Amino acid sequence: MKVFITGANGFTGSAILRKLAEAGHEVMGLVQETSHEADVKNAGGIPIIGDLLVPEPWTEAVKNCDVVISASSPYRTNEKLSVDEAYRRAEAHSEMVGNLLRAASKSSVKAAVLTYHITAFGNQGDRWASEVMGISPVGLGIPIAGTYWDIDRMARRAGVPTIEVFPGWVYGPSNWFRDFLVSGLRAGRPMVIGAGYNYRSLIHIDDLAEGYRLILDKMPVGERFCLVDSHPVRQRELVNFVAREMGLPESDEVDYVVFAKEMGDILADAMVSSVRATNTKAKKELGFRPKLDDYSAGVPSVLRALGERTMGQPKAAA
């Protein structure tokens, strides 16, 4: 199958590209800079240089594909983002996805796989969240799902069937886990935001990539899936588990208002939002079986990949 993926050099996009290439798909990866061509090639893909805000010349590559995957992200993990800037990013993201859908219109493309985020379902407290819930994005869900209904209308107008993916907090030896949580604990900063009893639905990057592979195998057009592991964890429990594995004392709390002033309301809202999501549908309809189905198994493996010590094991040599 021929696949076109955006955000091909990003944390999520590159993992998906590599997984699909290993599965035998012909994957074209869109990157904006020629300096990232090697990243795509090393992952087994074919680099395409272009900008989704500029329709040419990547549009011709899209038209010859079977599936397009939107995996680009409009924000960086530790970026201080104002509410106004989040909505500006949402509009820009909507325009880019719209251009992707228009390029796929009246072509060989059978489906567009659209990537959102679990916070698109809003703050759900202790309730279980699932695919049947309405879209009401909070925190980092705003820039990536803030124009969900606009994107949905554009897909219908373009006549391109969609498959919607809502990953949990994707963790691995990069991104927020390394740059925010691990580095913060190592620096001795308080890393429990607010009371810390909100739920975090996680997914290891390798398991997420496998979820996309399964989606291409099944092609469940018109469906949406939460790709998360089976054991949501409260923020406080996660932070202190990581600290203990690193041989550090449990984390202090930081007041929400103080954190929001330093890092912005968008990131602060994301950190205290509670989304306890279920992967029942993905298991039933896709055969999704995460290998690292619990943070207590996944976190130590990631820490070891980062060269950090884990409980009972020494810190890796530099």
Buried (B, 14 or more C-beta within 10 A) or exposed (E): BBBBBBBBBBBBBBBBBBBBBEBEBBBBBBBBEEEBBEBBEEBBBBBBBBBBEEBEEBBEBBBEBBBBBBBBBBBEBEBBBEEEBBBBBBBBBBBBBBBBBBBBBEBEBBBBBBBBBBBBBBBBEEEEBBBEBEBBBBBBBBBBBBBBEBBBEBBEEBEBBBBBBBBBBBBBBBBBBBEBBBBBBEEEEBBBBBEBBBBBBBBBBBBBBBBBBBBBEBBBEEBBBBBBBBBBBBBBBBBBBBBEBBEBEEBEBBEBEEBBEEBBBBBBBBBBBBBBBBBBBBBEBBEBBBEBBBBBBBBBBBBBEBEBBBEEEEBEEE
